[in-house]
Amino acid sequence: MLEIGPDGRYLGMTNALSAKNLARVQPGMSREELLRMLGRPGSEQALRRAGEVVLTWRVRTADGANTTEMFNVHLGPDRRVRRTSRSADPERIMGG
């Protein structure tokens, strides 16, 4: 994620999807706070029966290996974080 100052000058770049930043996602955060912190998700899916919307980002695995997994954030009807989960990267499963 790029950081731009009020004067329009480049201030630096950070990895918004680092393990440290992902750990900052907490229940009760608003959707807007979440998107400011992590950026746009790779996908968004409505789970009507569960009453949730799940936003998903592809991230590096926590074990430090050069592999990826999916970081999922479950939002309730109030558009606030209920919980997070991780799942296998479908590209890895299909040999991509």
VOLUM-197531 format. One record per atom (N, C-alpha, C, O): x, z, y. Coordinates in steps of 0.02 Angstrom, whole numbers, plus 50000, padded with zeros to 5 digits. Layout:
BEGIN
XZY...
END
This chain:
BEGIN
500425000049942500005000050000500455000050062500925004050066500314995650108500694995250171500425000250221499825001450225500875003050260500675007450314500865004150380501445002350391500365003250423500465000150488500285005250542499765008550538500725005950591500615010650646500105008150695499905002350693499895012550741499395010650792499625004950837499225001550868500285004050841500554998650882500614992150843500864987150869500384992150780500404986150738501054985050702501144979850670501514989650708502174988950676502164991750605501824996650591502544988550562502624990550493502984997250489503524997950517502695002050453502995008650446503285009950376503715014250368503045006250327503295007250260502785005250208502235002950223502985006350145502555004550089502595010050037503125012850025502025011550006502005016549953501625013649893501225009049900501745016549835501385014549774500755018849770500785024649750500205016049790499565019649791499345021649721498945026349714499595018249670499385019649602499905023549562499935023149501500325027349598500825031549564500465037349528499915039149547500795040049478500505045749441500345051549488499825054849480500775052749535500675058249583500045057049625499665061749637499945050849647499355049349688498715049549646498205051949669498745046949585498155047149541497935054349528497345055749522498415058949523498255065949511497885069149570497575074449562497915066049627497565068649687496815067149686496445069949726496585062749642495875061049638495515067149608495665069349553495035069749645494685075849625493925074949628493675071149669493555078449584492825078349588492595080249659492875084749690492085076749682491805078149748492065073549802491765073149856492625069949790492875065249840492375059749850492035057749803492315057249912491865051749925492175045149903492785044649895491755040249893491995033549875492475030949929492985027949913492325032149992492745029850047493435033150046493935029750056493455039650033494095043150027494505040149969495105039049976494175039049914494495036349855494805029549869495385028249852494425025049901494665018349915495235018349966495695014249961495205022850014495765023550063496405025650027496955023550045496325029949977496905032649942497195027749890497805027049885496765024249852496995020049797496945012549811497255008549775496575010649861496475003549873495895000849831495545004549797495794994349836495234991149802495334991249726495884989749702494814993049688494884993149615494894986149586494684981249618495154985649526495154979249490494474977349466494314971349460494054982349451493364980949430492914986749447493134992349460492274985249447491744990249461491174988749414490944983049409490934993949380490394992949331489874998449339490035004349342489234996449342488685001249346488475003149275488344998749234488455009649261488215012249197487545015549210487515021549225487015011749206486355014149227486115020149188485845024949217486205020149122485975025749081486335032249099486035037649098486975031749116487365037649134487275039349208487485044749230486975034849246486885036049317487555035949354487645039549404488025031849331488695031649360488885024549378488625019649352489365024149424489725017949437490455019649421490715024749442490785015249383491475016449363491925011349397491855005349389492395013949436492905009849469493535010249427493715015749405493865004549416494435004349371495035000949402494984995749434495625004049391496265001349414496725000849354496715005149310497134995549351497664994949299498274998649326498504997349381498535003349286499095007649307499615007949252499485006249194500215010049270500735011349221500545017549180500235022149207500735017549117500585023449075501005029349100501545028549127500735035349089501065041449113501715043049075502115046849100501815040049016502415041648977503045038149001503585039048973502975034149054503565030949083503745024349049504215020949070503385022648996503525016248962503305010549008502905011549054503555004748995503394999049036502744995749011502734989748997502214999749005501564997448982501034999749031501155003849075500434996949022499884998549068499285001249030499205000248970498855004549067498215007049042497725006749100497925004949156497105008349088496595008149140496435015249164496325019749124496435016149230496245022449261495545021549289495435017349332495075025449262494365024749279494135030749321494295036449305493765029349374493475034649414492715033849411492445028549429492375039049388491655039049379491325042149440491445047949457490895038149473490535040549532489805041749514489505038049476489525047149542488825048649532488385044849581488645041049622487725045949578487265042549624487405044149697487215040249742487735049749710487905051649779488545048249803488775049749858488825043749762489435040049778490045044549785490505043149823490035050049748490595054749746490885055049676490535053849627491525056549673491875056849609491585062349565491535068049586491395060449504491185065349454491775067349410491895073249398492155062149387492715063449342493155057149339492975051949365493725057949307494155052149293494265051749218494165056549181494465045849196494635044849126495145039249122495265035649171495445038549065495925033149052495705029448989495415032448943495855023048987495675019148928496225013848917496645012648961496215010948859496705005848842496614999748887496064998148908497174996448902497164990348942496924984748896497254983148846496354981548912496094976248868496584970348861496564966848810496994969148910497484963648905498004965248851498244960848817498184971648845498674973648794498364973248725498694971148677497724975148719497384974948655497324967848629497394966648569497204963148675497104956148655497764952248653497774946248643498324955848663498974952648657499204949248720499644944948718498904951048778499074947848841499684950648875499874948348928
END
